[in-house]
Each structure stands twice: as C-alpha cells, then as structure tokens.
Amino acid sequence: MFVLNNKSRLQKQREQQMRAKVQVKPVVKPVVKPKQVHDTTPMPSIKLQPVVPKPVVQPVVPKPVVPKPMVHVNQNLKPMPVVKPQPQHHQVVKKKPPVKQLPLIQNPVIKEEKGELVVVEPKQVMNNERIKQLQQQKTSKQKQLQKKTEEANKIKQKELNKRQQEEQNKQNLFTLQDKNKIEKEAADRVVSQNAKQRKDKHEREIKKSQNEANMKQLQKEVQLKKVTLSQKLFSKKFSA
C-alpha cells in the first residue's frame, strides 16, 4: 500500500512538471520609458578623512649563525705541574766601621768572611787646610758670580741710559722743530704785516698827492674862470 502511494506521488510530481513546461506565452506590451527628471537636490558634502600613515614594518632579517670553532683536545696531554716560586736569598751586606788612614772617595772591598760581602764606607776626613781651600774656592766663585752679575747689570743700565738718551734727544728735536716752526710762522706774519703796512702807506701817499694835484687843478680852473669873467665884464663896460 505504501509503495502504491509513493508511485502515485511520483506520478503527480511528473505531471506537475510537464504542466509547468507547457506554459502560455504572455502578451508583450511596448515598454514606455519614463521621462528623465533631473534631481536638483544638492550633493551631500563629503568630509575628507585624515590619512593615517601605516607603520612601516621592516622585515626581520635573521642573524647569521657563526659556527663555533672546533677545538681539538688531545687526550694524551697531561696538565703541567704548578711550580711555586722559590724564595730568593740575597747576600747580606754588613757595614763595618771605616778603617783609619784610608784615601778619600774610595770604597775598599774586604775579602769575604763566611760567605758575606763586606763593603767599608769611606770616611771623608778633611783637615783645616782643605776646609780653608774649599771656603776660598767658594768665596772666589761667589765673587766671580757677583762680578759677572754686576757687569751684566752695568751693561743693561748703559743700554737703558742710551735708549733713554735717544728718546730724550728725539723729544728735544721734536720740540725744537715745533718751536722753530712757530717762530717762523710768527716772523712770516710780522713780515706780511709790515709789507701790508708799507703798501697801505704808499697807497695813502699816492691818494694824498692825487688829491693835492686835483685841488690845485681845481683852484687854477676857478681862478681862470674868475679872470675870464672879469675880462668879459670889463669889455662890456668899455663897449658901453
């Protein structure tokens, strides 16, 4: 019974599929395109986002592995024994008191006694004459040194005096030149003033002589006019 029902279901599905395949073609109507309407709405303002730079990731370079040097150890070698330093025994030098009547600046060496080296220190024995001689040498050296220093000081003083004298002479020469210049300028001024005075006096004398000559000429002309006038008057009277 269950099998029959399954078959009927399968048949029904096939029939439905066949029906779906046989479809009626729909009537195609002409498509009317709508008119384009311009959108006048303003564009939305777009804010620019700041550009955040991405971190640069450097590639990780692996460090080169340096191989360790191979050390070949010889197993047959044995370690050297540690040698401790031995203490060194120095010869002991004993000092003996100086022997009398030894020459100066001399170190006599006495023979070894029981394996020890003995060195005798010299004794500087000086008598009074030697002391006096050394003192005299010292005083003579001091005198020579003092004499040299005095001579050097004298030479320095002479050079200093010479330089000072030269400076003084230069200064005196400059002052003398200035004085001569001032005196010459004063003399030139006096000479020029005298020449000007003489010139002015000469000009005044010339002007005075010219004035006197002019006065004399004027007087002559006046007298001549008077004479001519008197002659005219006399001639008129005589004619009348």
C-alpha angles and dihedrals in degrees: 000000000000090000092054092050089052092052092049089052091050091049091050091052092050092050091050090051092051091050091050091052093054099065129163114245111243121235109260112224121199111263114234111210113222118239116261112251114200112232109230096184111121119252114257113254111250115213115217113235117222114256109240110204113232116236113259109240110207116211114253108244111204114233114247112254110234109210114231115243114256113241114205110210118201107223092198094065116099124208116260115248116252110250114208116215113255118228113255118230112215123203112260112233113207122198118222125196112266118270115238123251095028120151118252123268097012131123108208115202115217120207118270117275116201093341094304123121112226121197119190116217114229119245116221100221110183125178127211094266091055091049091050091048092052092047091050090050090050093049092046090051090049091050091049091049091047091048091051092049091048091050091048090049090049091051091048091048091049091051090047092049090047092052091046091049091050091050090048091049091050091049092048090048091052092048091047091050091050091048092049090048092051092047091048092050090049091049091048090051091050092048092048091048091050091048090049091049091050091048092049091048091050091048091050091050091050091049091048092051090047091050091049091049091049091050091050091049090049092050091050091051091050092049091047090052091050091051093049091047092050091048091052091050092048092049090050092051092046092049092049 
